[in-house]
Amino acid sequence: MDGDRKRLIFVITQPVVGGAQKYVFDLAKDFNQNYQVSVACGGDKNGDLFQKLGKEKITAHHLKFLGREIKPGDDVLAFFEILKLFKSERPDIIHLNSSKAGLLGSLAAFFYQLSAKNYKPKIVFTAHGWIFKEDLSKWKKRAVVFLAWFSAKFQDKIICVSQNDFDQALKYKVAAARKLQVVHNGAGEVKFLTKKKARDEVSKLISREISVNDFLIVNFGRLYANKGLSYLIQAVQETRNKYQNLILVIFGDGPEREALQLLITNYQLQNTVFLAGDMPEVSKYLKAFDALVLSSTKEGFPYSILEAGLAGVPVVATDVGGVGEMVVNNQTGFLVEPKDSNALAKAVENIMANPNQAKKMAADLKKTVSQKFSFKDMVSKTEWVYKV
């Protein structure tokens, strides 16, 4: 009976296609079997996350005033909106995701506890890559470190999706080690399309014929500056001088789209680099590609590498965040320094020139992902955090 199950609510800032949203949806869907689960989210109430939750019949609450950008007026209203929701839902566990939801949700949970007297829910926050790891001015970095530290005061446990995030939290004194717990993201089952079917579908999506000789590389995620996509596009430009059969498809949307499209035009790569937009369940197309190239300047523990591993797709990635905890350079993929288009280009060329080596690295990555980063382990470790 529902009355016997604990009430678990997830709070996240945006419903867009992205790693944090996938994390919330996957956990909500799995925990819905044993908990009374609901999800609260800001942004577009018709966004991807809301649609997926609706299909699974998981209760979703739209937070009208919660948004990614800092807007003091809306942020105050969002705080009261979240507080009101907590009072009506009376959750036993509050699981916060993303920085804005983490801050406002923690404050709302604190004031909710005061009003509820003896009723104290467990407050958990997942750091999907700390904001202070981004390129920020000195005063902005100090501000976001302070806000992370301040939010942590009201959180019982902080889940770090990588050892790197755990180490950074200690370095910047966000919280004591006893409050932090590493729980790597885990790869769930993906229904991949066959290579031929996937290539046919991708061909339609980019409105370009793809031949058997074309070498396809992919990147997917939000189009933010910290995804380093300008360096990736420049790397394609450099590689095109040697390999004319290279095609890059970038899935996702975001504020950098216009600037990236202008860069593509300036490099005259309109028939080589394609911004394919947001696609639900984009990972099902992975077998269409000959390599995944992650060019980020900041990451947590990207799902794209986990899923590429399961698909048997070779990986080139920048050595940021928890990426090095998945990929061992020259063994399970190629790691390069961030903001280095030349290094990205050389790594892609290496895969193109050495297909047997690339195939071996992809097979080893698949083994690593299957053995070390399963969704089952992620769920069990997350539930352990709820209970300690």
VMD Tcl script that draws the C-alpha trace (Angstrom):
set ca {
  {0.00 0.00 0.00}
  {1.15 3.56 -0.75}
  {0.81 4.50 2.91}
  {3.58 2.05 3.79}
  {6.03 3.46 1.26}
  {8.30 6.38 1.99}
  {7.68 9.56 0.02}
  {10.61 10.54 -2.20}
  {10.70 13.78 -4.15}
  {13.32 14.79 -6.70}
  {13.85 18.49 -7.45}
  {15.69 19.69 -10.55}
  {15.96 23.05 -12.26}
  {15.28 22.26 -15.93}
  {13.37 19.57 -17.91}
  {15.69 19.69 -20.93}
  {17.55 16.75 -22.46}
  {20.74 16.36 -20.42}
  {22.72 14.18 -18.04}
  {21.18 15.47 -14.79}
  {17.70 15.02 -16.22}
  {18.50 11.47 -17.32}
  {19.82 10.78 -13.82}
  {16.61 12.01 -12.18}
  {14.32 10.18 -14.59}
  {16.17 6.87 -14.36}
  {16.21 6.93 -10.56}
  {12.60 8.11 -10.31}
  {11.45 5.32 -12.60}
  {13.34 2.64 -10.67}
  {12.50 3.89 -7.16}
  {8.83 4.27 -8.11}
  {8.47 0.54 -7.42}
  {9.29 0.88 -3.71}
  {8.72 4.55 -2.90}
  {5.99 7.09 -3.50}
  {7.98 9.10 -6.06}
  {7.35 12.56 -7.44}
  {9.51 14.99 -9.39}
  {9.45 18.79 -9.20}
  {11.01 20.79 -12.01}
  {11.15 24.31 -13.38}
  {11.32 25.42 -17.02}
  {8.98 24.47 -19.84}
  {6.15 22.29 -18.51}
  {6.11 20.53 -21.88}
  {9.84 19.77 -21.66}
  {11.37 16.36 -22.27}
  {11.52 15.32 -18.62}
  {7.85 16.09 -18.03}
  {6.85 14.07 -21.09}
  {8.90 11.05 -20.01}
  {7.55 11.18 -16.47}
  {4.01 11.36 -17.84}
  {4.52 8.21 -19.90}
  {5.68 6.38 -16.77}
  {2.76 7.80 -14.75}
  {5.17 9.37 -12.25}
  {3.77 12.43 -10.49}
  {5.38 15.63 -11.77}
  {5.11 19.12 -10.28}
  {5.85 22.17 -12.42}
  {7.72 24.91 -10.57}
  {6.68 28.04 -12.43}
  {9.39 30.36 -11.11}
  {12.40 28.03 -10.96}
  {14.90 28.73 -13.77}
  {18.59 28.28 -14.55}
  {19.45 31.98 -14.77}
  {19.81 34.14 -11.66}
  {16.66 36.28 -11.33}
  {16.30 37.49 -7.72}
  {12.55 38.14 -7.96}
  {11.74 34.77 -9.52}
  {14.22 33.00 -7.24}
  {12.43 34.28 -4.13}
  {9.10 33.15 -5.60}
  {10.64 29.78 -6.50}
  {11.76 29.34 -2.87}
  {8.22 29.83 -1.59}
  {6.89 27.62 -4.38}
  {9.19 24.77 -3.32}
  {8.42 25.33 0.38}
  {4.69 25.12 -0.32}
  {5.23 21.90 -2.27}
  {7.20 20.31 0.56}
  {4.46 21.22 3.04}
  {1.78 19.62 0.86}
  {3.77 16.53 -0.15}
  {5.47 15.91 3.24}
  {8.38 13.97 1.68}
  {10.51 11.60 3.75}
  {13.44 12.07 1.34}
  {14.24 15.21 -0.66}
  {16.74 14.60 -3.45}
  {18.00 17.85 -5.00}
  {19.77 18.11 -8.36}
  {21.60 21.01 -10.08}
  {22.96 24.07 -8.32}
  {19.90 26.34 -8.33}
  {17.55 23.59 -7.16}
  {20.19 22.57 -4.64}
  {20.36 26.02 -3.06}
  {16.67 26.93 -3.08}
  {15.58 23.39 -2.28}
  {17.95 23.17 0.71}
  {16.68 26.45 2.14}
  {13.07 25.44 1.57}
  {13.70 22.07 3.22}
  {15.26 23.80 6.24}
  {12.29 26.11 6.75}
  {9.93 23.20 6.12}
  {11.62 21.28 8.95}
  {11.18 24.25 11.27}
  {7.48 24.42 10.53}
  {7.06 20.65 10.74}
  {8.65 20.50 14.21}
  {9.42 16.82 14.86}
  {9.19 15.84 11.19}
  {12.66 15.78 9.58}
  {13.10 14.55 6.01}
  {16.46 13.33 4.68}
  {17.99 15.99 2.40}
  {20.30 14.69 -0.34}
  {22.01 16.76 -3.02}
  {23.71 15.36 -6.13}
  {26.54 17.46 -7.58}
  {26.58 16.79 -11.32}
  {29.96 18.52 -11.68}
  {30.60 21.58 -9.48}
  {30.05 24.97 -11.14}
  {33.28 26.31 -9.61}
  {35.20 23.92 -11.90}
  {34.22 26.14 -14.84}
  {36.28 29.04 -16.15}
  {35.13 31.83 -13.87}
  {36.53 35.13 -12.73}
  {38.04 35.10 -9.24}
  {35.06 36.79 -7.60}
  {32.51 34.57 -9.36}
  {34.40 31.45 -8.29}
  {34.45 32.68 -4.70}
  {30.72 33.38 -4.90}
  {29.75 29.94 -6.24}
  {32.06 28.18 -3.76}
  {30.39 30.12 -0.95}
  {26.92 29.21 -2.21}
  {27.90 25.53 -2.48}
  {29.29 25.67 1.08}
  {26.19 27.50 2.34}
  {23.81 25.02 0.67}
  {25.78 22.09 2.13}
  {24.99 23.34 5.64}
  {21.36 22.29 5.10}
  {22.09 19.00 3.30}
  {22.45 15.66 5.10}
  {24.38 13.96 2.31}
  {26.04 15.10 -0.92}
  {26.40 12.59 -3.72}
  {29.43 13.20 -5.96}
  {29.11 11.46 -9.32}
  {32.88 11.15 -9.59}
  {35.90 10.89 -7.31}
  {37.06 14.12 -8.96}
  {33.97 15.94 -7.67}
  {34.56 14.47 -4.21}
  {38.17 15.70 -4.24}
  {37.13 19.16 -5.47}
  {34.52 19.44 -2.72}
  {37.23 18.75 -0.13}
  {39.72 21.08 -1.83}
  {37.27 24.00 -1.73}
  {35.95 22.99 1.71}
  {32.36 22.67 0.52}
  {31.68 20.01 3.15}
  {33.42 17.51 5.41}
  {34.31 14.12 3.95}
  {31.70 12.39 6.17}
  {28.93 14.26 4.37}
  {30.22 13.36 0.89}
  {29.65 10.08 -0.93}
  {30.89 9.02 -4.38}
  {28.20 7.28 -6.43}
  {29.24 7.03 -10.07}
  {26.56 7.36 -12.73}
  {25.57 3.95 -14.02}
  {24.72 2.80 -17.51}
  {21.30 1.22 -17.87}
  {20.00 -0.90 -20.70}
  {19.95 0.89 -24.07}
  {18.06 -0.46 -27.08}
  {20.58 0.43 -29.77}
  {19.53 0.47 -33.40}
  {21.64 -1.65 -35.73}
  {24.46 0.20 -37.49}
  {22.60 0.25 -40.80}
  {19.27 1.33 -39.31}
  {20.97 3.96 -37.16}
  {22.88 5.37 -40.13}
  {19.71 5.53 -42.19}
  {17.96 7.43 -39.39}
  {20.88 9.83 -38.86}
  {21.01 10.44 -42.62}
  {17.37 11.59 -42.49}
  {17.98 13.74 -39.42}
  {20.82 15.69 -41.03}
  {19.31 15.60 -44.57}
  {22.53 14.29 -46.03}
  {23.34 11.02 -47.73}
  {25.87 8.93 -45.80}
  {28.10 6.52 -47.72}
  {29.80 3.40 -46.36}
  {33.13 5.24 -46.59}
  {32.04 8.20 -44.48}
  {33.56 8.39 -41.00}
  {30.94 9.65 -38.55}
  {31.75 11.18 -35.18}
  {29.19 12.34 -32.62}
  {28.84 14.59 -29.61}
  {25.66 14.98 -27.59}
  {24.61 17.14 -24.64}
  {23.55 20.70 -23.92}
  {25.04 23.40 -26.13}
  {26.80 25.29 -23.34}
  {30.20 27.00 -23.52}
  {31.66 24.42 -21.10}
  {31.03 21.66 -23.66}
  {33.98 23.02 -25.68}
  {32.20 22.50 -29.00}
  {34.03 25.36 -30.70}
  {37.28 23.40 -30.17}
  {35.66 20.29 -31.63}
  {34.46 22.13 -34.72}
  {37.93 23.61 -35.18}
  {39.39 20.09 -34.82}
  {37.11 18.89 -37.62}
  {38.32 21.75 -39.77}
  {41.92 20.66 -39.16}
  {41.15 16.98 -39.78}
  {39.27 17.75 -43.00}
  {42.54 18.75 -44.62}
  {43.60 15.09 -44.49}
  {40.29 13.21 -44.41}
  {37.50 14.41 -46.68}
  {35.06 11.73 -45.53}
  {34.66 13.04 -41.96}
  {31.19 14.00 -40.69}
  {30.38 15.42 -37.24}
  {26.85 15.30 -35.81}
  {26.14 17.29 -32.65}
  {22.91 16.44 -30.83}
  {21.49 18.88 -28.29}
  {20.36 22.45 -27.94}
  {21.23 25.44 -25.81}
  {22.46 29.05 -25.73}
  {25.59 28.39 -27.83}
  {23.68 27.15 -30.88}
  {23.77 30.41 -32.84}
  {27.49 30.98 -32.22}
  {28.30 27.39 -33.21}
  {26.27 27.69 -36.41}
  {28.16 30.87 -37.29}
  {31.46 29.07 -36.70}
  {30.36 26.22 -38.97}
  {29.47 28.73 -41.68}
  {32.74 30.64 -41.31}
  {34.72 27.40 -41.71}
  {32.46 26.40 -44.64}
  {31.60 23.13 -42.92}
  {27.86 23.20 -43.61}
  {28.07 19.81 -45.33}
  {30.38 18.35 -42.70}
  {29.18 19.51 -39.27}
  {25.50 19.25 -38.36}
  {23.63 20.61 -35.35}
  {20.86 18.03 -35.11}
  {19.01 19.57 -32.14}
  {17.49 17.83 -29.14}
  {16.57 14.20 -29.65}
  {14.96 12.02 -26.98}
  {16.79 8.73 -26.46}
  {19.64 9.92 -28.69}
  {21.89 7.12 -27.46}
  {19.96 4.60 -29.56}
  {21.72 6.05 -32.64}
  {25.23 5.46 -31.27}
  {26.05 2.46 -33.46}
  {25.75 4.76 -36.49}
  {29.00 6.44 -35.43}
  {32.65 5.50 -35.71}
  {33.64 7.53 -32.65}
  {32.23 9.64 -29.84}
  {34.21 12.83 -29.25}
  {33.68 14.65 -25.96}
  {35.30 18.10 -26.01}
  {34.14 19.52 -22.67}
  {36.12 21.90 -20.50}
  {34.11 20.81 -17.43}
  {32.24 17.58 -16.69}
  {30.87 15.46 -13.89}
  {30.61 11.85 -15.02}
  {29.16 11.95 -18.56}
  {26.58 9.39 -19.60}
  {27.64 9.78 -23.24}
  {30.90 7.89 -22.57}
  {29.13 5.15 -20.59}
  {26.63 4.64 -23.41}
  {29.28 4.78 -26.13}
  {31.10 2.10 -24.18}
  {28.02 -0.13 -24.14}
  {27.56 0.46 -27.88}
  {31.16 -0.53 -28.63}
  {31.97 2.92 -30.06}
  {35.56 4.24 -29.70}
  {35.93 7.35 -27.53}
  {38.04 10.50 -27.70}
  {37.55 12.74 -24.66}
  {39.05 15.66 -22.82}
  {40.55 14.69 -19.47}
  {38.16 16.65 -17.26}
  {35.98 15.80 -14.26}
  {35.43 12.08 -13.84}
  {36.26 11.19 -17.45}
  {39.65 9.74 -16.43}
  {37.83 7.41 -14.03}
  {36.18 5.77 -17.06}
  {38.72 6.13 -19.84}
  {42.37 5.07 -19.56}
  {44.42 6.82 -22.24}
  {45.56 4.52 -25.07}
  {43.78 1.58 -23.42}
  {40.03 2.25 -23.38}
  {40.09 5.45 -25.42}
  {42.09 8.58 -26.10}
  {42.32 11.34 -23.51}
  {43.45 14.85 -24.47}
  {43.82 18.14 -22.65}
  {40.80 20.49 -22.81}
  {40.77 23.54 -25.09}
  {43.19 21.90 -27.54}
  {41.63 21.50 -30.97}
  {44.88 20.16 -32.42}
  {45.01 17.35 -29.84}
  {41.37 16.48 -30.57}
  {42.11 16.41 -34.29}
  {45.14 14.14 -33.86}
  {43.18 11.72 -31.65}
  {40.35 11.50 -34.20}
  {42.90 10.95 -36.98}
  {44.49 8.21 -34.88}
  {41.19 6.35 -34.69}
  {40.62 6.80 -38.43}
  {44.11 5.54 -39.28}
  {44.11 2.62 -36.81}
  {40.68 0.95 -36.87}
  {41.88 -2.29 -35.25}
  {43.36 -0.44 -32.28}
  {40.18 1.63 -31.99}
  {38.05 -1.52 -32.02}
  {40.16 -3.08 -29.26}
  {39.92 0.05 -27.09}
  {36.15 0.16 -27.59}
  {35.84 -3.49 -26.53}
  {37.90 -2.82 -23.39}
  {35.79 0.23 -22.57}
  {32.63 -1.85 -22.93}
  {34.03 -4.34 -20.42}
  {34.94 -1.53 -18.00}
  {31.49 0.06 -18.17}
  {29.70 -3.28 -17.77}
  {31.78 -4.33 -14.79}
  {32.31 -1.06 -12.91}
  {29.52 1.35 -13.77}
  {26.22 -0.52 -13.83}
  {22.88 1.14 -13.21}
  {22.09 -1.53 -10.61}
  {25.11 -0.47 -8.52}
  {24.18 3.19 -8.88}
  {20.65 2.50 -7.58}
  {21.78 0.41 -4.62}
  {24.44 2.94 -3.56}
  {21.97 5.82 -3.89}
  {19.43 3.99 -1.74}
  {22.17 3.35 0.84}
  {22.72 7.13 0.98}
  {19.01 7.61 1.64}
  {19.16 5.24 4.60}
  {22.39 6.21 6.38}
}
mol new
graphics top color blue
foreach p $ca { graphics top sphere $p radius 0.5 }
foreach p [lrange $ca 0 end-1] q [lrange $ca 1 end] { graphics top cylinder $p $q radius 0.2 }
display resetview
